[in-house]
């Protein structure tokens, strides 16, 4: 059975910070989606709370996720994130052993 790594979480920013961080987040997501082992990578603003940014990632395995942390675009994003006014955050990694579609497209 194949295990997929899921990273899910949120970051609460001071008002206006999500908009200011948007170019860095867009660049980070675009570069990350090209990485070997990245199945999906997304930031999104909560529809009812624009200061709450949601994080959703899927990785082929934990090795791919660990490599992600060492890449130059991660360092660039972390430098931008260091200047952000963060009020709180929670990001967790999960190992998914069962994947079953809930919708069809």
N, C-alpha and C positions, 0 to 999 in steps of 0.2 A: 504494500500500500504506500502510495506517495504522500508525503507530508508537505503542505504548502505553508509558508510563513505569512501571517497576516499582521500588519502593524495598523493599529487604530488608535485615534486619540483626538485631542482638542487642545487649542491654545487660546486663552482669552487675552485680548490686547486692549490697551487704552483706546478710546475713541480716535479714529483716524489712522491708527497704526496699520490696520489691515490694508487699507488703500495704499499707504506709503510702502509697505512691504510687497505689494503685488508684483512689481517687475522682478524682484529677486525670487519670489516663489514660482513665477511662470518659468523663468530660466532654469531653476532647479528641477522642476517637474519635467521639462522638456529634455534636459540632459539625462536625468535619471531613467526616463522611459526607454532610452537607448541602451542602457546597461544590460549585459548578459544576465539573465536570471530575474530581471524585473518583469513581472506579469502585468502590473498596474501600479500607478502612483498618482495621487491626486490630493490637492488642497481645495477646500471649498469654504465659502462663507456661509454660515447658518442663515437660512432664509428669514428667520424671525429675529436674528441678533447679528448684525454685521460686524460686531467686534469679536465674535466667536468663530475661529477658523477650525474646520474639521480636517483631519488627516486620515487618509485611507491608502494602504499599500498592500500589494500581494507580491511575494517573492517565491521563486522556484525552490529555494532552500535557504538555510541559515547562512551558509557560506557566501551566497550572493548578497545577502543583506550585510554581512560583515565587510565584504569588499566595498560595498556602497559607502560605508563610513570613511574609507581611506582615499576616496577620489577627490580630485581638485574642485569639482563643482560643489561638493559637500563642504569643503573648507571655505569656499567663497560664500555659500549660503550661511554657514555658521557665523562668519564675520558680519554679514548683514543682520542676522538675527541677534547678535550681541548688542546692537544699537536699538533694538525694538523695546518698547515699553510693554513688557509682559506682566499681566496681573495674576496669571495662573496657568497651569498646563497639566495634562495627564496623557501620556502616550505609552501603550503597552504592546508587546509582541505576543502573538498566539500561534500555536502549531495546529493547523487544520488538517485532520485526517479524513474527514468526510466532506465532500463538496457535492451538493445537490442543487441544481437550478430550481429557483422558485418562480421564475418567469421565463417565457420563451420569446425570442425575437426573430 
